[in-house]
Amino acid sequence: MPPAPTHPQNAIQITAMRKTYAAEGRAPAKEALRGLDLAIPAGSIFGLLGPNGAGKSTLINIMAGLVNKTSGRVQIWGYDQDVNPRQSRAAIGVMPQELNIDPFFTPRASLEVQAGLYGVPRRDRWTDEVLELVGLTEQAESYTRQLSGGMKRRLLLAKALVHKPRILVLDEPTAGVDIALREMLWTNVRRLNERGMTVILTTHYLEEAQEMCDEIAIIDHGSVVAHDSTSSLLARAETKTLVVDPGEWAGDLPPLPEGVKAERRGNGTLALSYAPGQMQADQIIDRLRAAGVPMLDLQTEQPDLEDVFRQLTG
């Protein structure tokens, strides 16, 4: 076995990856990934975003060794996946979307079997600690078929951690879960990241990615269309919104500067969107004041990740 890299600069390095699914029946061949390049820094919480069908799941399954790529190179924690498949697979743990749990095993038995599949010696297993980490100590001896949906998701996270991977992939981890489970998950993710674990997150909840991730890559049609720090991506958004509370006023808006989009919200406020590079909020305010529009309150709304996502993927 080659020596493990002490701490590579990138936890995952993907170069020119392509994946084409062969034609099946009447369905034509599909190119899911198109020469994709991606570097995920070690120690980061990294967001992997994109619309349905963008190629995220294919990419995750290739990184986990569950799907064979058509061409390209994958390095997991410094191990080339083609040269050292066992070591690269041991460096990554995946919490999948699907609840693929044996209903006749207890959580403890599930973790012991998973650890055995990864070749973890009994003396090195941390089953009790993992069960406590995900909040399943009291359910450790219950059959998994008796667990709630939220507890089953906790068990999926525990199974991804049994072999102490350097990299943890969370594939839509909070889809359909309650607030308590979501908060528990993010608390544990932050703890694991503080210990040095690299975390890769896919989610449709863009506010989660905005709050949790250091860097984000957006994939669309099998290619990376954006990769930057979260703060830099947010700075790409081209619009701000001026929110005006006119009180009881219900008149028609006066002509506004070119490029300003206006809407009246359900709470009666006026939302005026504009491009900061083309005008200032003062210009809009002056136009409203000159037309006699009351302004009981003024607020500005900064763009969020959803705005950037929409701009880049349509």
LOROVO-789265 format. One record per residue: residue in three letters; x, y, z of N, C-alpha, C in turn. Coordinates in steps of 0.001 Angstrom, whole numbers, padded with zeros to 6 digits, always signed. Example, Ala and Ser with C-alpha at 12.3 -4.5 7.8 and 13.67 -1.06 7.14 Angstrom:
2
ALA+013190-005690+007800+012300-004500+007800+013200-003300+007800 SER+012850-002250+007080+013670-001060+007140+012900+000030+007870 
***
This chain:
314
MET+000848-001195+000000+000000+000000+000000+000881+001241+000000 PRO+000621+002209-000881+001414+003428-000896+001118+004260+000340 PRO+002092+005059+000793+001830+005899+001973+000760+006925+001680 ALA-000079+007175+002675-001146+008158+002507-000566+009561+002541 PRO-001010+010448+001672-000558+011841+001740-000940+012437+003087 THR-000014+013187+003694-000294+013739+005016-001442+014742+004966 HIS-001399+015629+004004-002493+016596+003859-002370+017251+002492 PRO-002993+016661+001470-002901+017246+000134-003613+018597+000088 GLN-003209+019428-000841-003854+020734-000978-005313+020582-001353 ASN-005593+019623-002232-006968+019376-002671-007411+017998-002204 ALA-008564+017951-001544-009112+016665-001129-009518+015839-002339 ILE-010051+016513-003352-010451+015848-004594-009974+016682-005769 GLN-009385+016000-006737-008930+016660-007960-009472+015858-009141 ILE-010304+016503-009948-010924+015846-011104-010470+016572-012361 THR-010015+015802-013337-009468+016388-014558-010122+015764-015784 ALA-010698+016596-016632-011242+016198-017939-012161+014974-017840 MET-013031+014960-016836-013903+013794-016652-015083+013813-017626 ARG-015267+012681-018248-016413+012474-019135-017144+011199-018722 LYS-018461+011261-018826-019281+010074-018597-020412+010065-019604 THR-020445+009023-020424-021500+008861-021416-022231+007561-021128 TYR-023537+007653-020950-024362+006465-020758-024794+005957-022130 ALA-024626+004661-022349-024933+004080-023653-026422+004157-023944 ALA-026746+004129-025234-028150+004119-025650-028829+002870-025101 GLU-030088+003040-024691-030845+001929-024109-032260+001961-024663 GLY-032612+000919-025417-033932+000907-026048-034055+002066-027020 ARG-035105+002840-026851-035301+004007-027707-034584+005244-027185 ALA-034065+005159-025975-033354+006304-025407-031970+006413-026025 PRO-031589+007582-026530-030264+007751-027130-029177+007786-026065 ALA-027929+007674-026497-026804+007821-025573-026859+009207-024930 LYS-026446+009286-023661-026500+010553-022926-025132+010873-022356 GLU-024639+012074-022654-023376+012534-022099-023670+013306-020814 ALA-023448+012641-019695-023790+013240-018396-022736+014212-017911 LEU-021471+013931-018185-020377+014819-017795-019526+015089-019032 ARG-019149+016348-019217-018510+016762-020463-017161+017427-020192 GLY-016143+016612-019970-014805+017151-019755-014687+018001-018512 LEU-015304+017567-017437-015416+018371-016216-014093+018421-015457 ASP-013691+019619-015043-012525+019845-014185-013013+020426-012857 LEU-012464+019902-011753-012903+020402-010443-011835+020099-009400 ALA-011523+021093-008585-010608+020924-007452-011324+021347-006180 ILE-011385+020438-005198-012071+020705-003937-011022+020797-002833 PRO-010840+021980-002233-009776+022163-001235-009967+021275-000006 ALA-008870+020732+000492-008907+019939+001710-009312+020817+002890 GLY-010168+020272+003750-010592+020984+004946-011745+021938+004758 SER-012289+022015+003552-013367+022971+003282-014733+022304+003446 ILE-015765+023149+003535-017146+022701+003324-017516+023223+001940 PHE-017714+022306+001023-017793+022636-000401-019187+022326-000924 GLY-019812+023298-001561-021142+023101-002123-021069+022700-003583 LEU-021798+021656-003938-021881+021182-005316-023338+021326-005739 LEU-023629+022358-006534-025000+022725-006843-025267+022594-008334 GLY-026542+022496-008673-026944+022429-010065-028376+021962-010170 PRO-029041+022268-011280-030424+021820-011462-030500+020310-011624 ASN-031714+019763-011552-031900+018328-011776-031372+017947-013159 GLY-030630+016832-013194-030093+016367-014464-028795+017027-014870 ALA-028216+017845-013973-026988+018568-014326-025767+017665-014340 GLY-025824+016527-013600-024686+015619-013530-024116+015449-012135 LYS-024760+016051-011124-024230+015978-009758-024172+014542-009247 SER-025267+013801-009389-025306+012433-008865-024299+011541-009576 THR-024165+011716-010887-023168+010944-011626-021774+011236-011096 LEU-021482+012503-010870-020170+012898-010362-019908+012285-008991 ILE-020886+012339-008101-020723+011779-006758-020493+010278-006831 ASN-021270+009586-007658-021133+008133-007761-019783+007737-008338 ILE-019231+008541-009241-017895+008260-009759-016851+008474-008666 MET-016964+009555-007904-016022+009806-006821-016056+008679-005789 ALA-017246+008140-005543-017395+007076-004550-017011+005712-005096 GLY-016700+005624-006376-016331+004344-006970-017503+003463-007318 LEU-018713+004028-007394-019910+003246-007688-020251+003239-009173 VAL-019731+004193-009922-019966+004298-011362-018617+004497-012049 ASN-018425+003800-013171-017181+003949-013916-017264+005154-014849 LYS-016241+005979-014828-016183+007121-015742-015842+006629-017147 THR-016178+007425-018135-015813+007107-019513-014361+007472-019779 SER-013930+008625-019287-012532+009044-019412-012260+010122-018380 GLY-010981+010465-018215-010590+011480-017259-009840+010895-016084 ARG-009497+011749-015149-008700+011338-013980-009357+011823-012701 VAL-009359+010957-011685-009926+011286-010380-008885+010969-009315 GLN-008584+011955-008466-007711+011747-007316-008500+012061-006047 ILE-008525+011076-005136-009218+011210-003861-008165+011208-002760 TRP-008026+012337-002091-007023+012517-001035-005619+012121-001525 GLY-005317+012477-002764-004005+012212-003342-003866+010872-004008 TYR-004847+009986-003862-004796+008666-004487-005483+008697-005842 ASP-004787+008237-006869-005394+008103-008187-006379+006944-008149 GLN-007610+007222-008531-008657+006207-008428-008380+004976-009279 ASP-007704+005156-010423-007404+004024-011290-006218+003218-010779 VAL-005272+003874-010117-004054+003199-009638-004263+002586-008265 ASN-004934+003319-007374-005164+002849-005999-006645+002913-005658 PRO-007473+002082-006274-008924+002169-006050-009325+001900-004606 ARG-008647+000980-003930-009024+000657-002554-008757+001832-001626 GLN-007584+002459-001775-007234+003564-000902-008101+004795-001183 SER-008378+005042-002440-009206+006210-002763-010627+006028-002254 ARG-011136+004793-002323-012492+004542-001843-012566+004649-000319 ALA-011501+004235+000358-011487+004302+001822-011414+005738+002327 ALA-010977+006657+001469-010812+008046+001894-012104+008837+001840 ILE-013179+008246+001318-014414+008995+001121-015601+008228+001691 GLY-016520+008941+002302-017773+008364+002794-018936+009144+002218 VAL-019993+008432+001840-021122+009076+001167-022410+008802+001932 MET-023121+009876+002256-024481+009771+002787-025429+009981+001615 PRO-026051+008910+001098-026869+009036-000110-028253+009609+000175 GLN-028953+009951-000909-030337+010418-000775-031259+009277-000366 GLU-031043+008088-000974-031957+006974-000785-031744+006302+000564 LEU-032830+005835+001152-032759+005138+002435-032432+003666+002199 ASN-031187+003369+001888-030773+001992+001595-030271+001321+002873 ILE-031228+000934+003707-030916+000358+005016-031639-000982+005149 ASP-030925-001990+005678-031544-003299+005907-032526-003186+007069 PRO-033804-003465+006852-034805-003254+007914-034688-004237+009069 PHE-033939-005350+008893-033859-006373+009936-032578-006277+010760 PHE-031765-005232+010503-030577-004980+011305-030884-003878+012318 THR-030180-003928+013435-030210-002803+014361-029184-001777+013875 PRO-029300-000521+014336-028267+000451+013980-026856-000011+014336 ARG-026697-000629+015506-025364-001090+015887-024859-002157+014916 ALA-025735-003113+014577-025326-004167+013651-025018-003590+012273 SER-025808-002623+011839-025566-002003+010531-024186-001368+010470 LEU-023805-000688+011558-022508-000035+011581-021375-001052+011653 GLU-021589-002132+012394-020553-003163+012481-020341-003841+011121 VAL-021433-004125+010421-021311-004732+009091-020603-003761+008139 GLN-020982-002490+008189-020358-001496+007315-018860-001378+007596 ALA-018506-001379+008867-017087-001306+009227-016338-002537+008711 GLY-016988-003699+008791-016361-004913+008275-016142-004849+006774 LEU-017098-004272+006053-016958-004148+004597-015764-003265+004224 TYR-015459-002302+005071-014310-001429+004818-013020-001988+005411 GLY-013106-003156+006048-011906-003767+006609-011391-003097+007855 VAL-012269-002439+008609-011836-001768+009840-011700-002814+010943 PRO-010510-002992+011518-010345-003971+012603-011233-003627+013793 ARG-011664-004643+014535-012568-004404+015655-011972-003430+016681 ARG-010675-003506+016873-010047-002623+017878-010093-001152+017460 ASP-010276-000908+016164-010261+000469+015665-011666+001018+015398 ARG-012681+000241+015682-014038+000702+015403-014522+001674+016480 TRP-015357+002604+016074-015867+003624+017010-017394+003681+016948 THR-018003+002514+016935-019448+002387+016774-020226+003186+017811 ASP-019876+003036+019086-020622+003739+020138-020495+005253+019982 GLU-019303+005716+019620-019094+007158+019464-019899+007709+018294 VAL-019961+006931+017202-020733+007379+016040-022214+007411+016368 LEU-022704+006396+017061-024117+006371+017454-024468+007574+018329 GLU-023568+007928+019233-023805+009099+020081-023749+010381+019252 LEU-022814+010432+018313-022655+011620+017482-023931+011953+016725 VAL-024612+010929+016203-025814+011167+015391-027098+011048+016206 GLY-026975+010837+017508-028158+010802+018366-028961+009519+018276 LEU-028289+008378+018133-028995+007101+018036-028598+006117+019140 THR-028012+006614+020218-027584+005712+021293-028764+004921+021857 GLU-029891+005587+022114-031046+004898+022701-031684+003920+021734 GLN-031501+004129+020432-032094+003241+019429-031098+002211+018896 ALA-029951+002084+019531-028872+001252+018991-029284-000193+018782 GLU-030205-000725+019622-030594-002133+019525-031997-002320+018950 SER-032583-001257+018429-033904-001369+017790-033721-001778+016331 TYR-034694-002499+015791-034638-002801+014363-034826-001518+013558 THR-034075-001393+012482-034139-000153+011708-035523+000068+011112 ARG-036297-000999+010900-037651-000819+010366-038554-000095+011347 GLN-038154-000059+012625-038942+000626+013641-038555+002098+013788 LEU-037509+002520+013107-037039+003896+013237-037881+004839+012386 SER-037977+006077+012819-038642+007109+012025-037773+007459+010819 GLY-038365+008195+009893-037607+008601+008715-036388+009425+009071 GLY-036543+010324+010061-035415+011140+010488-034306+010319+011112 MET-034664+009321+011898-033647+008468+012513-032932+007620+011464 LYS-033645+007211+010434-032990+006463+009365-031961+007323+008644 ARG-032269+008604+008496-031294+009505+007886-030070+009676+008794 ARG-030280+009702+010081-029149+009762+011016-028266+008526+010849 LEU-028912+007370+010656-028157+006133+010483-027352+006163+009182 LEU-027907+006762+008133-027158+006892+006884-025881+007698+007101 LEU-025984+008769+007898-024806+009564+008203-023802+008739+008990 ALA-024288+007984+009967-023388+007153+010769-022657+006128+009898 LYS-023373+005500+008961-022742+004508+008083-021651+005136+007219 ALA-021841+006391+006853-020833+007066+006033-019573+007390+006830 LEU-019665+007336+008173-018544+007748+009018-017781+006591+009650 VAL-018262+005353+009500-017685+004253+010288-016204+004031+009998 HIS-015752+004289+008779-014347+004031+008443-013472+005265+008558 LYS-013992+006297+009231-013264+007544+009476-012687+008113+008183 PRO-013555+008429+007224-013061+008948+005951-012503+010358+006091 ARG-011615+010716+005173-011093+012080+005135-012125+013033+004524 ILE-013007+012474+003690-013958+013281+002930-015356+012724+003161 LEU-016306+013586+003456-017699+013188+003652-018559+013879+002599 VAL-019320+013079+001851-020227+013619+000839-021658+013493+001352 LEU-022373+014608+001386-023763+014641+001828-024624+014960+000609 ASP-025353+013961+000121-026156+014122-001087-027595+014429-000691 GLU-027987+015689-000798-029332+016145-000410-029692+015644+000996 PRO-028874+015944+002000-029072+015334+003321-030311+015805+004058 THR-030823+017011+003754-031944+017541+004527-033248+017572+003738 ALA-033285+016866+002616-034518+016836+001822-035625+016151+002619 GLY-036689+016886+002920-037849+016316+003586-037677+016033+005065 VAL-036656+016590+005717-036473+016327+007146-036963+017524+007954 ASP-037199+017283+009253-037712+018363+010092-036579+019283+010542 ILE-036964+020400+011164-035989+021422+011544-034998+020888+012568 ALA-035477+020079+013527-034589+019563+014573-033488+018699+013973 LEU-033857+017831+013034-032860+016961+012407-031883+017784+011579 ARG-032400+018786+010897-031525+019629+010079-030491+020333+010955 GLU-030931+020880+012091-030002+021566+012979-028983+020590+013555 MET-029427+019362+013919-028505+018357+014432-027456+018011+013382 LEU-027898+017856+012144-026989+017483+011071-025919+018552+010880 TRP-026336+019820+010808-025365+020877+010554-024430+021091+011733 THR-024922+020878+012951-024038+020958+014113-022943+019914+014025 ASN-023324+018678+013665-022344+017601+013553-021394+017819+012381 VAL-021919+018342+011293-021061+018595+010130-019988+019617+010489 ARG-020372+020660+011197-019383+021671+011592-018332+021072+012523 ARG-018761+020205+013438-017804+019556+014340-016816+018696+013559 LEU-017327+017917+012615-016456+017063+011816-015494+017894+010981 ASN-015987+019000+010444-015129+019872+009649-014039+020508+010512 GLU-014388+020867+011745-013390+021437+012658-012301+020429+012984 ARG-012634+019128+012917-011632+018085+013143-010763+017853+011906 GLY-011063+018531+010816-010245+018387+009616-010904+017661+008468 MET-012141+017205+008649-012816+016475+007582-013309+017429+006501 THR-013073+017077+005242-013606+017832+004112-015043+017392+003876 VAL-015953+018328+003721-017373+018026+003547-017834+018561+002201 ILE-018481+017696+001414-019048+018086+000133-020560+017965+000241 LEU-021247+019042-000074-022697+019109+000115-023402+019371-001204 THR-024392+018541-001524-025324+018889-002587-026673+019173-001926 THR-027330+020209-002385-028613+020580-001784-029413+021428-002758 HIS-030742+021349-002634-031620+022248-003374-032008+023450-002517 TYR-031623+023410-001225-031890+024538-000347-030702+025491-000439 LEU-030819+026506-001289-029669+027358-001556-029259+028163-000338 GLU-030211+028454+000565-029836+029194+001769-028914+028359+002652 GLU-029052+027027+002595-028135+026157+003339-026724+026274+002784 ALA-026603+026186+001464-025288+026301+000848-024667+027656+001144 GLN-025482+028693+001116-024987+030044+001367-024465+030164+002796 GLU-025145+029521+003746-024753+029613+005147-023587+028695+005494 MET-023536+027496+004868-022598+026468+005303-021277+026453+004532 CYS-021300+026800+003251-020175+026456+002376-019135+027558+002270 ASP-017866+027136+002259-016757+028058+002013-016631+028354+000522 GLU-016753+027299-000286-016682+027424-001738-017859+026695-002359 ILE-018202+027090-003585-019334+026479-004287-018974+026311-005751 ALA-019324+025160-006296-019250+024946-007743-020669+024691-008238 ILE-021024+025326-009337-022343+025130-009940-022146+024370-011251 ILE-022860+023249-011368-022769+022393-012547-024055+022509-013349 ASP-023922+022592-014649-025084+022631-015526-024725+021915-016823 HIS-025588+021013-017252-025369+020241-018480-023995+019573-018494 GLY-023594+019020-017343-022372+018233-017286-021082+019008-017225 SER-021150+020337-017063-019954+021158-017003-020036+022109-015813 VAL-018873+022531-015320-018826+023528-014252-019002+024904-014873 VAL-020070+025588-014502-020329+026928-015055-019865+028025-014105 ALA-019573+027671-012855-019044+028640-011897-018380+027882-010763 HIS-017249+028401-010284-016557+027827-009127-015814+028965-008446 ASP-016233+029276-007226-015621+030405-006531-015979+030317-005052 SER-015395+031203-004276-015812+031304-002875-017268+031772-002838 THR-017957+031429-001762-019360+031804-001647-019530+033322-001712 SER-018648+034046-001043-018767+035510-001044-018551+036084-002442 SER-017616+035516-003202-017366+036015-004559-018524+035705-005489 LEU-019140+034536-005305-020305+034201-006125-021453+035165-005854 LEU-021654+035480-004581-022734+036405-004235-022486+037787-004839 ALA-021210+038150-004937-020877+039457-005507-021177+039521-007002 ARG-021373+038351-007637-021671+038337-009072-023099+038762-009379 ALA-023959+038651-008389-025360+038981-008642-025463+040429-009105 GLU-026241+040644-010138-026259+041939-010807-027345+042880-010298 THR-028152+042454-009352-029264+043306-008925-029306+043473-007410 LYS-029821+044626-006991-030215+044869-005618-031685+045269-005636 THR-032316+045218-004478-033728+045569-004406-033945+046616-003321 LEU-034599+047697-003711-035008+048738-002779-036462+048478-002407 VAL-036738+048279-001123-038091+047979-000649-038650+049218+000046 VAL-039759+049716-000461-040381+050947+000047-041740+050607+000653 ASP-041977+051104+001868-043290+050967+002504-044044+052289+002317 PRO-045077+052305+001425-045805+053562+001170-047019+053753+002069 GLY-047159+052891+003074-048313+053014+003965-049609+052696+003239 GLU-050612+053580+003372-051927+053359+002780-051984+053764+001303 TRP-050909+054330+000791-050913+054824-000590-051121+053679-001571 ALA-052035+053875-002533-052333+052825-003513-052336+053372-004937 GLY-051646+054483-005157-051621+055081-006486-050713+054343-007442 ASP-050640+054859-008658-049785+054271-009685-048359+054796-009534 LEU-047416+053922-009801-046023+054329-009727-045692+055313-010840 PRO-044845+056285-010569-044416+057202-011626-043424+056503-012556 PRO-043130+057086-013695-042081+056526-014555-040761+056431-013789 LEU-040118+055272-013881-038882+055033-013146-037697+055020-014107 PRO-036481+055193-013615-035314+055146-014491-035272+053836-015275 GLU-034710+053883-016459-034641+052706-017325-033872+051583-016631 GLY-034418+050379-016702-033768+049218-016102-034300+048853-014735 VAL-035138+049704-014130-035704+049398-012815-036959+048555-012989 LYS-037017+047433-012263-038197+046566-012286-038947+046731-010974 ALA-040258+046973-011082-041053+047253-009886-042162+046223-009723 GLU-042436+045871-008477-043582+045014-008170-044143+045412-006818 ARG-045450+045230-006676-046102+045491-005395-046285+044151-004697 ARG-045699+044002-003528-045760+042743-002808-047065+042615-002041 GLY-047330+041393-001579-048585+041121-000892-048776+041927+000373 ASN-047684+042342+001006-047799+043129+002243-047928+044626+001977 GLY-048047+045005+000680-048244+046397+000324-046973+047169+000021 THR-045811+046582+000282-044566+047278-000009-044257+047240-001507 LEU-043415+048165-001926-042979+048242-003314-041546+047725-003392 ALA-041307+046755-004275-039975+046195-004464-039438+046691-005796 LEU-038339+047430-005753-037766+048063-006937-036364+047497-007154 SER-036194+046652-008165-034919+045992-008427-034129+046786-009456 TYR-032816+046907-009221-031977+047701-010113-030557+047144-010120 ALA-029782+047526-011110-028386+047112-011229-027498+048200-010637 PRO-026767+047903-009547-025952+048941-008897-024913+049557-009828 GLY-024470+048800-010817-023478+049336-011733-024035+050373-012690 GLN-025363+050460-012780-025981+051378-013734-026622+052589-013064 MET-026974+052451-011786-027612+053576-011084-027473+053379-009581 GLN-027821+054404-008845-027809+054357-007398-029237+054400-006866 ALA-029414+053902-005646-030742+053902-005029-031279+055327-004896 ASP-030379+056322-004715-030824+057718-004560-031630+058193-005763 GLN-031263+057719-006960-031976+058140-008156-033431+057670-008117 ILE-033637+056447-007644-034995+055905-007557-035782+056649-006479 ILE-035136+056880-005338-035797+057573-004234-036204+058989-004654 ASP-035317+059692-005359-035637+061057-005813-036850+061050-006736 ARG-036929+060031-007626-038063+059952-008562-039366+059717-007789 LEU-039333+058845-006782-040535+058574-005983-040942+059811-005175 ARG-039969+060504-004597-040266+061676-003773-040879+062785-004632 ALA-040327+062942-005844-040845+063984-006733-042278+063701-007150 ALA-042658+062418-007208-044014+062048-007601-044964+062009-006413 GLY-044464+062294-005206-045325+062334-004028-045646+060978-003441 VAL-044832+059982-003726-045069+058651-003163-044595+058646-001705 PRO-045474+058329-000737-045045+058288+000671-043989+057205+000864 MET-043054+057474+001756-042014+056481+002068-041869+056402+003580 LEU-042703+055531+004192-042674+055377+005641-041441+054620+006106 ASP-040929+053764+005235-039753+052967+005587-039033+052580+004304 LEU-037708+052512+004383-036884+052110+003239-035916+051019+003689 GLN-035779+049986+002875-034815+048925+003133-034186+048504+001814 THR-032977+047980+001884-032366+047383+000689-032136+045905+000949 GLU-032385+045101-000069-032164+043659+000009-030978+043296-000874 GLN-030023+042605-000267-028865+042153-001031-029229+040893-001812 PRO-028552+040647-002933-028812+039418-003678-028372+038196-002877 ASP-028983+037053-003156-028581+035820-002489-028156+034799-003533 LEU-027804+033606-003032-027274+032579-003918-028293+032146-004966 GLU-029572+032228-004626-030601+031863-005592-030554+032765-006820 ASP-030256+034047-006613-030144+034972-007743-028984+034579-008649 VAL-027850+034235-008038-026685+033831-008824-026984+032535-009571 PHE-027590+031584-008870-027919+030296-009453-028819+030473-010679 ARG-029820+031344-010527-030772+031570-011612-030074+032215-012811 GLN-029183+033147-012551-028463+033813-013636-027597+032827-014414 LEU-026951+031899-013690-025998+031008-014336-026642+029805-015012 THR-027806+029388-014525-028419+028169-015063-029737+028431-015778 GLY-030264+029648-015666-031541+029939-016297-032702+029286-015600 
***
